[in-house]
């Protein structure tokens, strides 16, 4: 439990860092925010809220899958399949972000803004990989073996 708290504190620090980076484009990036109507990234509180909501939804999905596997509502293999699907989807988003931010219009938005744009899918990938690694295993109790002491009237013939 302590490791999960530390992990989510680390994720919270990454969320704040990402909001700071997304809020600090250069002049061309600020013009781009106005032209493309990215109003949710214009101020730090809006950027923080946007990043927090996206990561929060990913955390709820990942923890929901972990909870359902732990309560045996979902089989462990099904939980793994869902998490692998989300990891592949987020990896595709990260690749698309990398491709988009190397094109001409986005490549002039400033280094901090580009790093912030790459950091959000990376945070999501970290959340889903952590959920995949810490997915609970099914608890199988050891079978109870019967001995001669358990039933004194029973004769054991070897």
C-alpha positions as a Markdown table, in Angstrom:
| # | Residue | x | y | z |
|---|---|---|---|---|
| 1 | Unk | 0.0 | 0.0 | 0.0 |
| 2 | Unk | 2.8 | 2.4 | 0.8 |
| 3 | Unk | 4.4 | 1.8 | -2.6 |
| 4 | Unk | 1.1 | 2.7 | -4.3 |
| 5 | Unk | 0.9 | 6.0 | -2.3 |
| 6 | Unk | 4.4 | 6.8 | -3.3 |
| 7 | Unk | 3.7 | 6.0 | -6.9 |
| 8 | Unk | 0.6 | 8.2 | -7.0 |
| 9 | Unk | 2.5 | 11.1 | -5.3 |
| 10 | Unk | 5.1 | 10.7 | -8.1 |
| 11 | Unk | 2.3 | 10.8 | -10.7 |
| 12 | Unk | 0.9 | 14.0 | -9.0 |
| 13 | Unk | 4.3 | 15.6 | -9.3 |
| 14 | Unk | 4.4 | 14.7 | -13.0 |
| 15 | Unk | 1.0 | 16.2 | -13.5 |
| 16 | Unk | 2.1 | 19.5 | -12.1 |
| 17 | Unk | 5.2 | 19.4 | -14.1 |
| 18 | Unk | 3.3 | 18.6 | -17.3 |
| 19 | Unk | 0.8 | 21.5 | -16.6 |
| 20 | Unk | 3.8 | 23.9 | -16.1 |
| 21 | Unk | 5.4 | 22.8 | -19.4 |
| 22 | Unk | 2.2 | 22.9 | -21.4 |
| 23 | Unk | 1.5 | 26.4 | -20.1 |
| 24 | Unk | 4.8 | 27.8 | -21.3 |
| 25 | Unk | 4.9 | 27.8 | -25.1 |
| 26 | Unk | 6.9 | 30.5 | -26.9 |
| 27 | Unk | 5.3 | 33.3 | -28.9 |
| 28 | Unk | 4.4 | 31.1 | -31.9 |
| 29 | Unk | 3.0 | 28.5 | -29.5 |
| 30 | Unk | 0.8 | 31.2 | -27.8 |
| 31 | Unk | -0.5 | 32.3 | -31.2 |
| 32 | Unk | -1.1 | 28.6 | -32.1 |
| 33 | Unk | -3.1 | 28.2 | -28.8 |
| 34 | Unk | -5.3 | 31.1 | -29.9 |
| 35 | Unk | -5.7 | 30.0 | -33.5 |
| 36 | Unk | -6.4 | 26.4 | -32.8 |
| 37 | Unk | -8.7 | 27.3 | -29.8 |
| 38 | Unk | -6.8 | 25.3 | -27.2 |
| 39 | Unk | -8.5 | 27.3 | -24.5 |
| 40 | Unk | -7.9 | 24.5 | -22.0 |
| 41 | Unk | -4.2 | 25.2 | -22.1 |
| 42 | Unk | -4.0 | 29.0 | -21.9 |
| 43 | Unk | -3.6 | 29.3 | -18.2 |
| 44 | Unk | -1.9 | 27.2 | -15.6 |
| 45 | Unk | -5.1 | 26.3 | -13.7 |
| 46 | Unk | -6.8 | 25.2 | -16.9 |
| 47 | Unk | -3.8 | 23.2 | -18.0 |
| 48 | Unk | -3.5 | 21.6 | -14.5 |
| 49 | Unk | -7.3 | 20.8 | -14.6 |
| 50 | Unk | -7.0 | 19.3 | -18.1 |
| 51 | Unk | -4.0 | 17.1 | -17.3 |
| 52 | Unk | -5.4 | 16.1 | -13.9 |
| 53 | Unk | -8.7 | 15.0 | -15.5 |
| 54 | Unk | -7.0 | 13.0 | -18.2 |
| 55 | Unk | -4.7 | 11.2 | -15.8 |
| 56 | Unk | -7.4 | 10.8 | -13.2 |
| 57 | Unk | -9.6 | 9.0 | -15.7 |
| 58 | Unk | -6.7 | 6.7 | -16.6 |
| 59 | Unk | -6.0 | 6.0 | -12.9 |
| 60 | Unk | -9.7 | 5.2 | -12.3 |
| 61 | Unk | -9.7 | 2.8 | -15.2 |
| 62 | Unk | -6.5 | 1.1 | -14.1 |
| 63 | Unk | -7.5 | 0.9 | -10.4 |
| 64 | Unk | -11.0 | -0.3 | -11.5 |
| 65 | Unk | -9.4 | -3.2 | -13.4 |
| 66 | Unk | -7.1 | -4.0 | -10.5 |
| 67 | Unk | -10.1 | -3.9 | -8.1 |
| 68 | Unk | -12.2 | -6.2 | -10.3 |
| 69 | Unk | -9.3 | -8.7 | -10.6 |
| 70 | Unk | -8.8 | -8.6 | -6.9 |
| 71 | Unk | -12.5 | -9.3 | -6.2 |
| 72 | Unk | -12.5 | -11.9 | -8.9 |
| 73 | Unk | -15.1 | -10.1 | -11.0 |
| 74 | Unk | -12.7 | -10.3 | -13.9 |
| 75 | Unk | -10.2 | -13.1 | -14.5 |
| 76 | Unk | -6.6 | -12.0 | -14.3 |
| 77 | Unk | -6.0 | -12.8 | -17.9 |
| 78 | Unk | -8.9 | -10.6 | -18.9 |
| 79 | Unk | -7.5 | -7.8 | -16.8 |
| 80 | Unk | -4.2 | -8.2 | -18.5 |
| 81 | Unk | -5.8 | -8.1 | -21.9 |
| 82 | Unk | -7.6 | -4.8 | -21.0 |
| 83 | Unk | -4.4 | -3.2 | -19.6 |
| 84 | Unk | -2.4 | -4.4 | -22.7 |
| 85 | Unk | -5.0 | -2.8 | -24.9 |
| 86 | Unk | -4.8 | 0.5 | -23.0 |
| 87 | Unk | -0.9 | 0.4 | -23.1 |
| 88 | Unk | -1.0 | -0.2 | -26.9 |
| 89 | Unk | -3.5 | 2.6 | -27.4 |
| 90 | Unk | -1.5 | 5.1 | -25.3 |
| 91 | Unk | 1.7 | 4.0 | -27.0 |
| 92 | Unk | 0.0 | 4.8 | -30.4 |
| 93 | Unk | -1.0 | 8.2 | -29.0 |
| 94 | Unk | 2.6 | 8.8 | -27.9 |
| 95 | Unk | 3.9 | 7.9 | -31.3 |
| 96 | Unk | 1.3 | 10.2 | -33.0 |
| 97 | Unk | 2.3 | 13.0 | -30.7 |
| 98 | Unk | 5.9 | 12.5 | -31.6 |
| 99 | Unk | 5.1 | 12.6 | -35.3 |
| 100 | Unk | 2.8 | 15.6 | -34.9 |
| 101 | Unk | 5.3 | 17.7 | -32.9 |
| 102 | Unk | 8.1 | 17.2 | -35.5 |
| 103 | Unk | 6.0 | 18.7 | -38.3 |
| 104 | Unk | 6.5 | 22.4 | -39.2 |
| 105 | Unk | 3.6 | 24.0 | -37.3 |
| 106 | Unk | 4.1 | 22.3 | -34.0 |
| 107 | Unk | 7.9 | 22.1 | -34.1 |
| 108 | Unk | 8.0 | 25.9 | -33.6 |
| 109 | Unk | 5.9 | 26.0 | -30.4 |
| 110 | Unk | 8.9 | 25.8 | -28.1 |
| 111 | Unk | 10.8 | 23.0 | -26.4 |
| 112 | Unk | 9.0 | 23.2 | -23.1 |
| 113 | Unk | 5.6 | 22.9 | -24.8 |
| 114 | Unk | 6.7 | 20.0 | -26.9 |
| 115 | Unk | 8.1 | 18.2 | -23.9 |
| 116 | Unk | 4.8 | 18.8 | -22.0 |
| 117 | Unk | 2.9 | 17.4 | -25.0 |
| 118 | Unk | 5.0 | 14.2 | -24.9 |
| 119 | Unk | 4.8 | 13.9 | -21.2 |
| 120 | Unk | 1.0 | 13.5 | -21.0 |
| 121 | Unk | 0.9 | 10.2 | -23.0 |
| 122 | Unk | 4.0 | 9.1 | -21.2 |
| 123 | Unk | 2.3 | 9.6 | -17.8 |
| 124 | Unk | -0.7 | 7.6 | -19.0 |
| 125 | Unk | 1.6 | 4.8 | -20.2 |
| 126 | Unk | 3.3 | 4.7 | -16.8 |
| 127 | Unk | 0.0 | 4.4 | -15.0 |
| 128 | Unk | -1.1 | 1.5 | -17.1 |
| 129 | Unk | 2.2 | -0.3 | -17.0 |
| 130 | Unk | 2.2 | 0.1 | -13.2 |
| 131 | Unk | -1.3 | -1.4 | -13.0 |
| 132 | Unk | -0.2 | -4.2 | -15.2 |
| 133 | Unk | 2.9 | -5.0 | -13.1 |
| 134 | Unk | 0.9 | -4.8 | -9.8 |
| 135 | Unk | -2.1 | -6.8 | -11.0 |
| 136 | Unk | -3.1 | -9.0 | -8.1 |
| 137 | Unk | -2.5 | -12.7 | -8.4 |
| 138 | Unk | -5.2 | -15.2 | -7.6 |
| 139 | Unk | -4.8 | -16.4 | -4.1 |
| 140 | Unk | -4.7 | -20.2 | -4.1 |
| 141 | Unk | -4.6 | -21.7 | -0.6 |
| 142 | Unk | -2.5 | -24.8 | 0.1 |
| 143 | Unk | -4.6 | -27.9 | 0.2 |
| 144 | Unk | -5.1 | -29.3 | 3.7 |
| 145 | Unk | -3.6 | -32.8 | 4.0 |
| 146 | Unk | -5.2 | -35.3 | 6.2 |
| 147 | Unk | -3.1 | -37.0 | 8.8 |
| 148 | Unk | -3.6 | -39.8 | 11.2 |
| 149 | Unk | -3.9 | -37.3 | 14.1 |
| 150 | Unk | -6.9 | -35.7 | 12.5 |
| 151 | Unk | -9.0 | -38.8 | 12.6 |
| 152 | Unk | -7.9 | -41.2 | 15.5 |
| 153 | Unk | -10.3 | -44.0 | 14.6 |
| 154 | Unk | -9.1 | -44.2 | 11.0 |
| 155 | Unk | -6.5 | -46.8 | 10.2 |
| 156 | Unk | -4.0 | -45.9 | 7.5 |
| 157 | Unk | -2.6 | -48.8 | 5.5 |
| 158 | Unk | 0.5 | -48.2 | 3.5 |
